[in-house]
Amino acid sequence: MDRLDAMRLFIRVAELSSFSAVAQQLNVARSVVTRQIAGLEAHLGVKLLARSTRRLTLTSAGAAYLEKARVILNLVEVAETGLAEERQTPRGPIRLSVPLSFGLRHLAPLLLEFATTYPEVALDMDFSDRRSNLFEDGLDLAIRITPRLQPGDVARRISYGRMVVVAAADYLARHGEPQHPEELIHHECLGYTAAASTATAWPFMVDGQLQRFPVRSRLQANNGDVLLDAAVRGLGIAAQPTFLAAPALAAGQVQQILSAYPLPDLGIHAVLPGNRHVPQRVRMLVDFLVERLGTRPSWEAPPLSAG
């Protein structure tokens, strides 16, 4: 292992505070990682990590070395990226996480198009609604759909989606149509559990103020497609993003209700690891997604039913 590879390995261990986690990421034995770090410490003549039965912590020398190693590797990445940009041919791996339903419906075709256009880029795509940790999962990029980013997120907005409340005509005929969000507590609402903040209460704008209204859910899921299917089958009322609900609305399978009380819009963001130089190949992928999705994405093109 050369000096730069040793730096990269040390940075991973420092970020995850675990030999085992890094070994799992790299698909190697834990002893390989510990041996390489021990070799780096022997070369430098200092202890970089303090080991205990519970966790690893940086020594003062390790903290100083981590800061300098990041700077050095960023400079190397910048230099290599500069050469790649002169060729305008991105190459290398991109590991990214994308939401399941949105990813399959809207991102997968674009990612495959990008892979076809740039055959020297290797894409490793993880389709999941789990909120990933970019450092712990070794990701270059994560697509997140949220009305509000977390503090410290380094992100670029690539598109947006509106939230709509929908129900099948059959359900409304049996249970009546709510005229105000406060009436939802008396209805069967379909809960999206991947967003904990909306599992038991839904946010609406009422008289210019954001208010949260309690809902009860007999059926819950961490996937929007399942909840939309349940709404189509007349099993309840669902709060759905337009990038999922638009086809069902256009086909008349569900109708929009409570349109006078909008829910917060969703931002679709490309989130990047902080404290790292963003490789050209990753920046080109983000630019590609922004261009393809645009400021008026395809799912917003047809007018949605107001119910």
C-alpha positions in Angstrom: 0.0 0.0 0.0 1.4 3.4 -1.0 1.4 6.5 1.1 -1.8 8.0 -0.4 -3.7 4.8 0.0 -2.6 4.6 3.6 -3.9 8.2 4.1 -7.2 7.2 2.5 -7.5 4.2 4.8 -6.7 6.2 7.9 -9.3 8.8 7.0 -12.0 6.1 6.6 -11.1 4.6 10.0 -11.1 8.1 11.6 -14.5 8.9 10.2 -16.1 5.7 11.2 -14.2 5.2 14.4 -14.1 1.5 13.7 -11.7 -1.0 12.0 -14.5 -3.5 11.5 -16.8 -1.0 9.7 -14.0 0.0 7.3 -13.1 -3.7 6.7 -16.8 -4.4 5.9 -16.9 -1.5 3.5 -13.7 -2.7 1.7 -14.7 -6.4 1.9 -11.4 -7.3 3.6 -10.6 -8.9 6.9 -10.4 -6.6 10.0 -6.8 -7.7 10.5 -5.8 -6.2 7.1 -7.1 -2.8 8.2 -5.4 -2.9 11.6 -2.1 -4.1 10.1 -2.1 -1.2 7.6 -2.9 1.4 10.2 -0.2 -0.1 12.5 2.3 0.2 9.6 1.4 3.8 9.0 1.9 4.6 12.7 5.2 2.8 12.6 6.3 4.8 9.5 5.3 8.1 11.2 6.6 7.2 14.6 3.5 8.3 16.4 0.2 6.8 17.6 -2.7 8.1 15.5 -5.5 6.2 17.2 -6.2 5.4 20.8 -7.8 2.0 21.1 -10.2 0.9 23.8 -12.7 -2.0 24.1 -15.5 0.3 23.1 -14.2 2.5 20.3 -11.4 4.2 18.6 -10.5 7.9 19.2 -7.9 10.1 17.6 -4.8 11.1 19.5 -3.7 14.7 19.2 -1.2 13.6 16.6 -3.9 11.7 14.8 -6.2 14.7 14.7 -3.5 16.9 13.2 -2.5 14.2 10.7 -6.2 13.7 9.7 -6.5 17.4 8.9 -3.4 17.5 6.8 -4.2 14.2 5.1 -7.5 15.5 4.0 -5.9 18.6 2.5 -3.3 16.5 0.7 -5.8 14.1 -0.8 -8.1 17.0 -1.8 -5.1 18.6 -3.7 -4.4 15.2 -5.4 -8.0 14.9 -6.4 -8.1 18.5 -7.7 -4.9 17.8 -9.7 -6.3 14.6 -11.2 -9.7 16.2 -11.8 -8.0 19.0 -13.7 -6.4 16.6 -16.1 -9.7 14.7 -16.5 -11.5 18.0 -17.2 -9.1 18.7 -19.9 -10.2 15.5 -21.6 -13.8 16.1 -20.7 -14.2 12.4 -20.2 -15.2 11.5 -16.7 -14.0 8.2 -15.3 -14.0 6.3 -12.1 -16.6 5.0 -9.6 -19.6 6.8 -8.2 -21.5 5.2 -5.3 -24.9 6.8 -4.7 -28.0 6.2 -2.7 -31.4 7.0 -4.2 -35.0 6.8 -2.8 -36.7 3.5 -3.9 -39.9 4.6 -5.7 -38.7 7.9 -7.0 -35.4 6.2 -8.0 -37.1 3.4 -9.9 -39.7 5.6 -11.6 -37.6 8.7 -12.5 -33.9 8.3 -11.7 -33.1 4.8 -13.0 -33.6 5.7 -16.7 -31.5 8.8 -16.3 -28.7 7.0 -14.4 -28.6 4.3 -17.1 -28.5 7.1 -19.8 -25.6 8.7 -18.0 -23.8 5.3 -17.8 -24.3 4.8 -21.5 -23.0 8.3 -22.3 -20.0 8.0 -20.1 -18.8 4.4 -20.3 -15.7 5.0 -18.2 -17.8 5.9 -15.2 -18.8 2.9 -12.9 -22.1 3.5 -11.1 -22.9 1.6 -7.8 -26.6 2.4 -7.1 -28.4 1.7 -3.8 -32.2 2.0 -4.1 -33.6 2.5 -0.6 -35.7 4.9 1.4 -33.3 4.5 4.4 -31.6 7.8 5.2 -28.0 6.9 4.5 -24.9 8.3 6.2 -22.5 9.3 3.4 -19.4 8.8 5.4 -20.4 5.5 7.1 -21.8 4.0 3.9 -18.9 5.2 1.7 -21.1 7.2 -0.6 -20.2 9.9 -3.1 -23.7 11.2 -3.5 -27.2 10.7 -2.0 -30.5 11.9 -3.5 -32.8 13.1 -0.7 -36.4 14.2 -1.0 -37.4 16.4 1.9 -39.1 19.8 2.6 -36.1 20.7 4.8 -32.4 19.7 4.7 -30.6 18.8 7.9 -28.1 21.4 9.3 -24.7 20.9 7.8 -25.9 19.2 4.7 -23.9 20.1 1.6 -26.5 19.9 -1.2 -27.7 21.1 -4.6 -31.4 21.2 -5.4 -32.0 19.2 -8.6 -35.8 19.4 -8.8 -39.0 19.5 -6.7 -42.3 17.8 -6.1 -45.6 19.0 -4.6 -47.5 17.0 -2.0 -51.1 16.3 -2.6 -53.8 14.5 -0.5 -55.6 11.9 -2.6 -58.4 9.3 -2.1 -60.4 7.1 -4.4 -64.0 8.1 -5.3 -65.2 4.8 -3.7 -63.6 5.7 -0.3 -65.1 9.2 -0.4 -68.6 7.8 -1.3 -68.4 5.5 1.8 -66.8 7.9 4.3 -67.4 11.4 3.0 -64.9 14.0 1.8 -63.1 15.9 4.5 -63.4 19.7 4.0 -60.7 20.7 6.5 -57.4 19.0 7.7 -58.8 18.7 11.2 -61.4 16.2 9.9 -58.7 13.7 9.0 -58.6 12.3 12.5 -62.0 10.8 11.7 -60.7 9.1 8.5 -58.5 6.1 7.6 -55.2 7.8 6.7 -52.3 5.9 5.1 -49.1 6.5 7.1 -45.7 6.9 5.5 -43.3 5.6 8.2 -40.0 6.4 6.5 -40.7 10.1 7.5 -41.2 9.9 11.2 -42.4 13.5 11.4 -45.4 12.7 9.2 -46.3 9.3 10.6 -48.9 10.6 13.1 -49.5 14.2 12.0 -49.7 15.9 8.6 -48.6 19.5 8.0 -50.9 21.9 6.1 -50.9 25.6 5.4 -53.9 27.2 7.0 -54.5 30.9 6.8 -50.8 31.4 5.9 -49.5 29.4 8.9 -48.1 25.9 8.9 -50.1 23.7 11.2 -49.9 20.0 12.0 -53.0 17.9 12.2 -53.2 14.4 13.9 -54.1 11.4 11.7 -54.8 7.8 12.6 -53.5 5.0 10.4 -54.6 1.4 10.2 -52.3 0.8 7.3 -48.7 2.1 7.3 -45.7 1.5 5.1 -42.2 2.9 4.4 -42.9 3.0 0.6 -45.0 5.5 -1.3 -46.1 3.1 -4.1 -47.7 0.7 -1.5 -49.6 3.6 0.0 -50.7 4.9 -3.4 -52.0 1.4 -4.3 -53.9 1.3 -1.0 -55.5 4.6 -1.8 -56.5 3.5 -5.3 -58.1 0.4 -3.7 -60.2 2.6 -1.5 -58.5 1.7 1.7 -57.9 5.3 2.9 -56.5 8.8 2.3 -52.9 9.3 1.3 -50.6 12.3 1.3 -48.4 11.6 -1.8 -45.8 13.5 -3.9 -46.9 14.4 -7.3 -44.0 12.4 -8.9 -45.9 9.3 -7.6 -49.5 10.4 -7.7 -49.7 12.2 -11.1 -50.4 9.1 -13.2 -53.2 7.9 -10.8 -54.7 11.3 -10.8 -54.6 11.6 -14.6 -56.2 8.2 -14.9 -59.0 9.0 -12.4 -58.0 6.3 -10.0 -57.8 8.8 -7.2 -58.8 12.5 -6.8 -57.1 15.3 -5.0 -58.8 16.6 -1.8 -58.1 19.4 0.6 -56.5 21.4 -2.2 -57.3 24.6 -0.4 -54.8 23.6 2.3 -51.4 22.9 0.6 -48.7 20.7 2.2 -45.1 21.9 2.1 -43.3 21.3 -1.2 -40.6 18.7 -1.4 -37.1 19.6 -2.5 -35.2 16.9 -4.4 -31.6 17.4 -3.5 -28.2 15.9 -4.4 -26.4 15.7 -1.0 -22.6 15.4 -1.0 -20.1 14.5 1.7 -18.7 17.6 3.5 -15.0 18.4 3.8 -14.2 16.6 0.5 -13.4 17.7 -3.0 -16.2 16.7 -5.3 -14.8 14.7 -8.2 -15.6 15.9 -11.7 -17.5 12.7 -12.5 -19.9 13.4 -9.5 -20.4 17.0 -10.5 -21.1 16.0 -14.0 -23.7 13.5 -12.8 -25.4 16.2 -10.7 -25.4 18.6 -13.6 -26.9 15.9 -15.8 -29.7 15.3 -13.4 -30.5 19.0 -13.0 -30.6 19.4 -16.8 -32.8 16.3 -17.3 -35.3 16.9 -14.5 -35.4 20.7 -15.0 -37.3 23.4 -13.2 -40.6 21.9 -14.4 -40.2 18.2 -14.1 -42.3 15.8 -16.3 -44.6 14.8 -13.4 -45.7 18.5 -13.1 -46.5 18.9 -16.8 -50.1 17.8 -16.9 -52.5 19.8 -14.7 -53.5 17.9 -11.6 -57.1 17.5 -10.6 -58.2 19.9 -7.9 -60.9 17.4 -6.7 
